[in-house]
Amino acid sequence: MVEMISDVFKPAVTRVITPTAKAMLKVGLTPNGVTALGGVGVIASSLIFYPSSHFFLGTVLICVFALSDLFDGTMARISNRGSSPWGSFLDSTMDRITDSSILIGLLLALNKISDPLVPVILVALVTGMLVPYIRAKAESLNIECSGGIAERTERLMLALFAIGFHGLGIPFVLSIGIWVLTLLSLTTVIQRALIVRRALDK
């Protein structure tokens, strides 16, 4: 099983954000409220700024709102109520919607100029949805399936990096980033499918 890049940084990130998460709980914010607020912010930024070709500004705002994804889980773990099935469902659902909205916003912008990257983005969008679907389906079969070369964190960072620097006028960065994103997503889909196949063959 391939170790995800994000796993290396998660412990350090958790230590840094825990004090802020505690402060957010003290002022009355809830994990689910932070999840919803961050998700709506990402969706709005993606579908407002990207289609109007404000790629850098849109990416900055998305990064700000995406910070909610760091805090809500920590808040749930350290709160008196702890994590809940509804909170887990809401967080997972918002992740799928926000990830898709980023690529849809980019797709709307590039489709206006008939950019050849449009079909590549469509493949990235579909495979990006398949990665968590395969895991969820595998877990319903009691199969652990969190492996793969690129988890959500890596794919999201790559997409935002490419789009943001494209907004600054860096040549070829969008094309390279989207192609790499698509190939990594496709590879992860295949890897997870093989994990399930091997588990079922035992």
C-alpha positions in Angstrom: 0.0 0.0 0.0 1.4 3.4 -1.0 1.8 5.9 1.8 0.0 9.2 1.1 2.1 12.3 1.2 -0.4 14.0 3.4 0.1 11.4 6.2 3.6 12.7 6.8 2.3 16.2 7.6 -0.9 15.5 9.4 0.6 15.1 12.9 2.5 18.4 12.7 -0.5 20.2 11.3 -2.8 18.9 14.0 -0.5 20.1 16.8 -0.5 23.6 15.2 -4.2 24.0 14.7 -5.5 22.4 18.0 -5.2 25.6 20.1 -7.1 27.6 17.4 -9.8 24.9 17.2 -10.2 25.1 21.0 -10.6 28.8 20.8 -13.3 28.4 18.1 -15.3 26.1 20.2 -15.1 28.5 23.2 -16.7 31.3 21.1 -19.6 29.1 20.2 -18.6 27.8 16.7 -19.5 24.1 16.0 -17.7 21.6 13.8 -20.7 21.3 11.5 -21.1 25.0 11.2 -17.4 25.4 10.2 -17.8 22.6 7.7 -20.8 24.2 6.1 -19.3 27.7 6.1 -16.1 26.6 4.6 -17.8 24.5 1.9 -20.2 27.3 0.8 -17.2 29.7 0.6 -15.2 27.3 -1.6 -18.2 26.6 -3.9 -19.0 30.3 -4.2 -15.4 31.3 -4.9 -15.0 28.6 -7.5 -18.1 29.3 -9.4 -17.9 33.1 -9.2 -14.2 33.9 -9.7 -13.0 31.0 -11.9 -15.6 31.4 -14.7 -14.7 35.1 -14.9 -11.0 34.2 -15.2 -10.0 35.7 -11.8 -7.9 32.6 -11.2 -5.5 33.9 -8.6 -8.0 35.7 -6.5 -10.3 32.8 -6.7 -7.6 30.4 -5.6 -6.6 32.6 -2.6 -10.2 32.7 -1.4 -10.6 29.0 -1.9 -7.5 28.3 0.2 -8.8 30.5 3.0 -12.2 28.8 3.1 -10.6 25.4 2.7 -8.9 25.9 6.0 -12.2 24.9 7.6 -11.4 21.3 6.5 -8.4 21.4 8.9 -10.4 22.8 11.8 -13.7 20.9 11.8 -12.3 17.5 12.3 -10.0 18.7 15.2 -12.9 20.6 16.7 -15.1 17.5 16.6 -12.4 15.4 18.3 -11.7 17.7 21.1 -15.3 18.8 21.8 -17.4 17.4 24.6 -19.8 15.8 22.1 -17.0 14.3 19.9 -17.5 13.4 16.3 -20.9 12.3 15.1 -22.2 10.2 12.1 -23.9 13.3 10.8 -20.8 15.4 11.0 -18.8 12.7 9.2 -21.4 12.5 6.5 -21.6 16.3 6.1 -17.8 16.6 5.9 -17.4 13.9 3.3 -20.3 15.2 1.2 -19.0 18.8 1.3 -15.5 17.5 0.3 -17.0 15.9 -2.8 -19.0 19.0 -3.7 -16.2 21.5 -3.1 -13.6 19.4 -5.1 -16.0 19.2 -8.0 -16.9 22.9 -7.9 -13.2 23.8 -8.3 -12.8 21.9 -11.5 -16.3 22.9 -12.7 -15.4 26.5 -12.3 -12.2 26.0 -14.3 -14.1 24.0 -16.9 -16.6 26.9 -17.4 -13.8 29.3 -17.9 -11.8 27.2 -20.4 -14.9 26.1 -22.3 -15.6 29.7 -23.3 -12.4 29.7 -25.3 -12.6 26.1 -26.5 -9.4 25.2 -24.6 -8.1 21.7 -25.4 -7.7 21.1 -21.7 -11.5 20.8 -21.3 -11.7 17.0 -22.0 -8.7 16.4 -19.7 -10.5 18.3 -16.9 -13.6 16.2 -17.4 -11.5 13.1 -16.9 -9.9 14.6 -13.8 -13.4 15.4 -12.5 -14.8 11.9 -13.0 -11.7 10.1 -11.6 -11.6 12.5 -8.7 -15.1 11.4 -7.8 -14.3 7.7 -8.3 -11.4 7.7 -5.9 -13.6 8.2 -2.7 -16.4 6.2 -4.2 -14.2 3.1 -4.6 -13.0 3.5 -1.0 -16.6 3.8 0.3 -17.8 0.8 -1.7 -14.8 -1.2 -0.6 -15.5 -0.4 3.1 -19.1 -1.5 2.6 -17.5 -4.9 1.7 -15.3 -4.7 4.8 -12.2 -4.0 2.8 -9.7 -1.3 3.8 -9.0 0.8 0.7 -7.2 4.0 1.6 -4.2 3.4 -0.6 -3.1 5.1 -3.8 -0.6 7.5 -5.0 -2.7 10.7 -4.6 -5.2 11.2 -1.8 -7.6 14.1 -1.7 -5.1 16.5 -0.1 -2.5 15.9 -2.8 -5.0 16.3 -5.6 -6.5 19.5 -4.2 -3.1 21.1 -3.6 -2.0 20.2 -7.2 -5.1 21.7 -8.7 -5.0 24.9 -6.7 -1.3 25.3 -7.3 -1.7 25.0 -11.1 -4.8 27.3 -11.3 -3.4 29.9 -8.9 0.0 30.2 -10.7 -1.9 30.2 -14.1 -3.7 33.3 -12.7 -0.3 34.9 -12.2 0.6 34.3 -15.9 3.0 31.5 -15.4 3.2 29.7 -18.9 2.2 26.1 -19.2 1.7 25.6 -15.5 -2.1 25.0 -15.9 -1.6 22.4 -18.7 1.1 20.6 -16.8 -0.8 20.7 -13.5 -4.1 19.4 -15.0 -2.4 16.6 -16.9 -0.5 15.5 -13.8 -3.6 15.7 -11.7 -5.6 13.6 -14.2 -2.9 11.0 -14.5 -2.5 10.8 -10.7 -6.2 10.5 -10.2 -6.5 7.8 -12.8 -3.6 5.9 -11.3 -5.2 6.1 -7.9 -8.4 4.7 -9.2 -6.6 1.8 -10.8 -4.6 1.2 -7.6 -7.7 1.1 -5.4 -9.5 -1.1 -7.8 -6.6 -3.6 -7.6 -6.6 -3.4 -3.8 -10.3 -4.4 -3.9 -9.7 -7.1 -6.5 -6.9 -8.7 -4.5 -8.9 -8.6 -1.3 -11.9 -10.3 -2.9 -9.6 -13.0 -4.5 -8.3 -14.1 -1.1 
